[in-house]
Amino acid sequence: MAPWSGTPPNETFSRTTGLQTGSSAWAQTEAASRGIESSDHDTHDTDLANGINAALKKDGGNKPTANIDMGGFKFTNHGSPSSDTDVATKGYVDDTATGFVNATVRAATTANITISSALNNGSSLDGLTLATNDRVLVKDQSTASQNGIYVVGVSPARATDFDTYNAHVASIINGSEGTTNGGKSFRNTNNAGGTLNSTSINYLEFGTTLTLPVSVANGGTGQTTASAAFSALKQAATTSATGVVELATTAETITGTDTARAVTPAGVKAALDAYVDCASGMILGTLQARDYRIVINLPFAGTISSTTTRSVSGTGTATFKVNTTALGGTANSVSSTEQTQAHGSSNTFASGDDLVITLSSVSSLVDLSFTIKFTRS
């Protein structure tokens, strides 16, 4: 017969002990004026020990030999799993399902801090007064490897669930309080494989874009805007290397001395229009002693700056006019010596005007040549 029988909590203890049996074994022993023998104690103690040894133990000493029906109740407050056969917590399942570690902190930093003195009991952060054991997301350190989740205290330290580099990777941290960061969430942007306190740990607020420059191997510029990053990276183009060139202004194109800028079609046109052109002509042979008239139709507008005449031999006088108006200045004397006259007035012409050259007082004139210098407008 088993030591115990009945239904809890009304079970009874029964044991065969000589002539005394059943639930009244002890009473029968007493009624018979029989002393309780040590063998009775030993037998009952053995039964108790065997029962206890067969029960589940809190130290895991005994294991179930069949399925256990929890009757609709649940295991509570057990640790996170580490082996494939461990029971999974709800939090572990949720994190695994989303692909992120999702954690909550009371506050988050808004700028670089001195961790040892800014995360103590009573310290102020983002409009809050911190208390011992508050969890804080430190995300703005000048030395980014210091970023992470810390616990407020006399000696602030990294939270035990974020005391490895990979624990931060792909995590989402939610700020519960704070003037600036209360109600905001921050996502980690690192890849696995870094070293805690050596590799940068970066958090970016949800709903924001990456801040330039994005760190790339051997290519980080340290700049904070796209234009500044471009300026830091660009290479000036030369005659032997590709790169970036600045466009020249019209004035720089006309001046024509800058070797580092590129010209535009408009700049080229402006330079050509502003360039000092010249028109030349010759009358070959020996000219008779009479007047001569040469008419040149002008297809563009401009300003005549000077005229030059010369002959192989002989003399004469050359007068230059725009239509019927003589150019300001002195008429050109023609001889074997080159003669140049400047014209500072009455020297502009429009497209379609005629340039009229009149040759007079001809005397034994041989091979006349003339040159007209002008700028287009």
C-alpha positions in Angstrom: 0.0 0.0 0.0 1.3 3.5 -0.8 2.2 5.6 2.2 -0.4 8.2 1.4 -3.9 7.8 0.1 -7.0 10.0 -0.4 -7.5 13.3 -2.2 -5.5 16.4 -1.2 -5.7 18.1 1.2 -7.6 15.3 3.0 -5.1 12.5 2.3 -4.2 10.1 5.1 -1.0 8.2 5.9 -1.2 4.4 6.0 1.5 2.0 6.8 1.7 -1.7 7.9 3.6 -1.8 11.1 3.3 -5.3 12.7 -0.3 -5.8 13.9 -1.2 -2.1 13.5 -2.4 -1.1 9.9 -4.2 1.7 8.3 -4.6 5.4 9.1 -4.8 4.6 12.8 -1.5 2.9 13.0 -0.1 5.4 15.5 -3.3 5.4 17.6 -3.4 1.6 17.6 0.1 1.5 18.8 -0.7 3.8 21.7 -4.0 1.9 22.6 -2.1 -1.3 22.8 0.2 0.4 25.3 3.0 -0.4 22.9 6.0 1.9 22.6 6.8 3.5 19.3 9.7 1.5 18.1 12.6 3.0 16.2 11.7 0.6 13.3 8.4 2.4 13.0 10.2 5.7 12.7 12.7 4.3 10.2 10.0 2.9 8.1 8.0 6.1 7.9 11.1 8.3 7.4 12.2 6.1 4.6 8.8 6.5 2.9 9.0 10.3 3.3 12.5 10.4 1.9 11.6 8.3 -1.1 8.6 10.5 -1.8 10.7 13.7 -1.6 13.5 12.2 -3.7 11.0 11.3 -6.4 9.6 14.8 -6.6 10.7 17.6 -9.0 13.5 19.6 -7.4 14.1 23.3 -7.9 17.8 22.6 -8.5 16.9 20.5 -11.5 18.0 17.3 -9.8 15.0 15.3 -11.0 13.4 15.4 -14.4 9.9 14.6 -15.5 9.2 11.2 -16.9 6.0 12.2 -18.7 4.3 15.3 -20.1 3.2 17.8 -17.4 -0.3 19.4 -17.8 -0.1 23.0 -16.5 -3.9 23.2 -16.3 -4.1 26.4 -18.2 -1.4 28.1 -16.1 2.0 29.3 -17.4 5.7 29.5 -16.5 6.6 33.0 -15.6 9.8 35.1 -15.1 12.2 32.7 -16.8 15.4 33.8 -18.6 16.0 34.4 -22.3 16.9 31.2 -24.2 20.4 30.4 -25.2 20.1 26.8 -26.5 17.8 25.4 -29.2 15.9 23.3 -26.6 15.3 26.2 -24.1 11.8 27.7 -23.5 11.5 31.0 -25.4 10.2 34.1 -23.7 7.6 36.3 -25.4 10.1 39.1 -25.6 12.5 36.8 -27.4 9.9 35.7 -29.8 8.8 39.2 -30.6 12.3 40.4 -31.2 13.0 37.4 -33.4 9.8 38.0 -35.4 10.6 41.6 -36.1 14.3 41.1 -36.8 15.2 43.8 -34.3 16.0 44.0 -30.6 13.4 46.4 -29.2 14.3 48.1 -25.9 13.0 51.1 -24.0 15.1 53.7 -22.1 13.9 56.5 -19.9 16.0 59.2 -21.7 18.3 59.7 -24.6 21.2 62.2 -25.0 20.9 65.3 -27.3 24.7 66.1 -27.4 28.1 64.8 -26.4 28.3 64.2 -22.6 30.9 63.2 -20.0 29.4 59.8 -19.2 31.0 59.4 -15.7 29.5 62.7 -14.4 26.4 63.2 -16.6 24.7 59.9 -15.8 24.6 60.0 -12.0 21.6 60.1 -9.6 20.2 63.6 -9.8 21.9 64.6 -13.1 19.8 66.6 -15.6 19.3 65.3 -19.1 16.9 66.4 -21.8 14.7 68.1 -19.2 14.7 65.2 -16.8 16.3 64.5 -13.4 17.9 61.1 -13.7 17.6 58.5 -10.9 19.7 55.5 -10.1 19.0 52.5 -12.4 17.4 54.7 -15.1 18.4 53.4 -18.6 19.8 56.1 -21.0 20.6 55.9 -24.7 23.9 57.7 -25.3 23.9 58.4 -29.0 25.7 61.7 -29.6 29.3 61.1 -28.4 32.1 62.8 -30.3 33.9 59.4 -29.9 31.1 57.3 -31.4 32.4 54.0 -29.9 31.2 55.3 -26.5 27.6 55.3 -27.6 25.2 52.7 -26.3 22.7 51.9 -23.4 23.9 53.0 -20.0 22.5 52.5 -16.5 22.5 55.6 -14.2 24.5 55.2 -11.0 27.5 56.4 -9.0 29.6 54.8 -11.7 27.5 54.7 -14.9 28.0 51.5 -16.8 26.7 49.8 -20.0 23.5 47.9 -19.5 24.1 44.2 -19.1 21.9 43.4 -22.1 23.9 45.8 -24.2 27.4 45.1 -23.0 28.6 43.6 -26.3 29.0 45.3 -29.7 26.7 42.9 -31.5 23.9 43.4 -28.9 23.5 46.9 -30.4 23.4 45.9 -34.1 19.9 46.4 -35.7 18.4 47.4 -32.3 15.5 49.8 -31.9 15.6 52.0 -28.8 12.5 53.8 -27.6 12.8 56.9 -25.5 9.9 57.2 -23.0 10.6 60.6 -21.6 12.4 63.9 -22.3 11.8 67.3 -23.8 13.5 66.4 -27.1 13.6 62.6 -27.3 10.5 61.6 -25.4 8.3 59.4 -27.6 11.0 59.0 -30.2 12.6 55.8 -31.5 16.1 55.3 -32.7 17.5 52.6 -34.9 21.0 51.3 -35.0 22.7 51.5 -38.4 25.8 49.3 -37.7 26.8 45.9 -39.2 27.8 43.0 -37.0 31.4 42.2 -36.2 32.7 45.3 -34.5 34.5 45.6 -31.2 32.9 47.3 -28.1 34.5 50.5 -27.1 36.5 50.6 -30.3 34.1 50.5 -33.2 31.6 53.3 -33.7 28.0 52.6 -32.5 25.5 54.8 -34.4 21.8 55.4 -33.8 19.5 57.4 -36.2 16.0 58.7 -35.4 13.2 57.0 -37.3 11.9 59.3 -40.0 15.2 61.0 -40.6 17.7 60.6 -43.4 21.4 59.8 -43.1 23.6 62.8 -42.4 26.4 63.3 -44.9 29.0 62.3 -45.2 28.4 58.6 -45.1 31.5 56.9 -43.8 33.3 54.9 -46.5 36.6 53.2 -46.4 39.4 55.7 -47.2 36.8 58.2 -48.4 35.3 59.9 -45.4 35.5 63.7 -45.6 34.3 64.8 -42.2 32.0 67.3 -43.8 28.3 67.7 -42.9 26.8 69.0 -46.1 26.7 67.6 -49.7 28.4 70.8 -51.1 31.2 70.7 -48.5 31.8 67.0 -49.1 31.9 67.6 -52.8 34.4 70.4 -52.4 36.6 68.2 -50.2 36.5 65.4 -52.8 36.7 67.2 -56.1 39.9 67.3 -58.1 40.7 70.2 -60.4 40.9 69.3 -64.0 44.2 70.0 -65.8 45.4 69.4 -69.4 46.6 66.0 -68.3 44.1 64.9 -65.6 40.3 64.6 -65.5 38.5 66.5 -62.8 36.1 69.4 -62.0 36.3 72.8 -63.6 34.6 76.1 -62.9 32.8 77.9 -65.7 34.4 81.2 -66.7 32.3 84.4 -66.7 32.0 86.4 -69.9 34.6 88.9 -68.6 37.0 86.1 -67.8 36.4 84.6 -71.2 37.1 87.9 -73.0 40.2 88.5 -70.9 41.5 85.0 -71.9 44.2 84.6 -69.2 42.5 82.1 -66.8 43.8 78.6 -67.3 41.6 76.8 -64.8 38.1 77.6 -66.0 36.0 76.3 -68.9 34.1 78.5 -71.3 30.5 78.4 -72.4 29.2 79.0 -75.9 27.8 82.3 -74.7 31.2 83.2 -73.4 32.9 82.3 -76.6 30.5 84.4 -78.6 31.1 87.3 -76.3 34.8 87.0 -76.6 34.6 86.8 -80.4 32.3 89.8 -80.5 34.7 91.8 -78.3 37.8 90.7 -80.1 39.5 93.4 -82.2 39.1 92.3 -85.8 40.6 93.7 -88.9 39.8 93.9 -92.6 42.5 94.3 -95.2 42.6 95.0 -98.9 45.0 95.9 -101.7 44.7 97.7 -105.1 47.5 96.4 -107.2 49.2 98.2 -110.1 50.0 101.7 -110.9 47.0 104.0 -110.2 46.2 106.8 -112.6 46.1 110.4 -111.3 42.4 110.5 -110.5 40.0 109.8 -107.5 39.1 106.2 -106.5 36.2 105.0 -104.4 35.9 101.6 -102.6 32.6 100.5 -100.9 32.5 97.7 -98.3 29.1 96.6 -96.9 29.3 95.8 -93.2 27.3 92.6 -92.1 27.6 93.4 -88.4 27.8 96.4 -86.0 31.0 97.6 -84.4 33.4 100.4 -83.7 36.5 101.3 -85.9 39.6 102.1 -83.8 42.2 102.8 -86.5 43.0 102.7 -90.2 46.4 102.0 -91.8 47.6 102.7 -95.4 50.8 102.1 -97.4 52.0 102.0 -100.9 55.0 100.5 -102.7 55.7 103.9 -104.1 53.9 107.1 -104.9 51.6 109.2 -102.8 47.9 110.0 -102.2 45.3 110.7 -99.6 42.8 108.1 -98.2 39.6 109.2 -96.4 37.4 106.6 -94.5 33.7 107.2 -94.0 30.8 105.3 -92.6 28.2 105.9 -95.2 28.7 109.6 -95.7 30.3 110.6 -92.4 34.0 110.7 -92.2 35.7 109.0 -89.3 36.9 111.3 -86.6 40.5 112.3 -86.9 42.9 113.0 -89.7 42.7 111.5 -93.2 45.4 109.0 -94.0 48.4 110.1 -96.0 49.5 107.4 -98.4 53.2 106.8 -99.1 55.7 104.0 -99.0 55.9 104.5 -95.2 53.1 102.9 -93.3 50.7 105.5 -91.9 48.2 104.7 -89.1 45.4 107.1 -87.9 43.4 106.6 -84.8 39.6 107.3 -84.9 38.0 108.2 -81.6 34.8 109.7 -82.9 32.2 109.2 -85.6 33.6 105.7 -85.8 30.7 103.4 -85.0 28.7 101.5 -87.6 25.6 99.3 -87.7 24.9 96.1 -89.5 24.2 96.9 -93.1 26.1 100.3 -93.2 28.7 100.9 -95.9 32.4 101.6 -95.2 33.5 104.0 -98.0 37.2 104.5 -98.8 38.0 107.5 -101.0 41.5 107.8 -102.6 42.4 111.2 -103.9 45.5 113.3 -104.9 47.0 110.2 -106.5 50.5 110.7 -107.8 52.4 107.7 -109.3 50.8 105.5 -106.7 51.8 101.8 -107.0 50.2 98.9 -105.0 48.0 100.5 -102.4 47.3 98.4 -99.2 44.9 99.3 -96.3 43.9 97.8 -93.0 40.9 98.6 -90.8 40.8 97.6 -87.2 37.5 97.3 -85.3 35.6 95.6 -82.5 32.2 94.0 -82.9 29.3 95.0 -80.7 
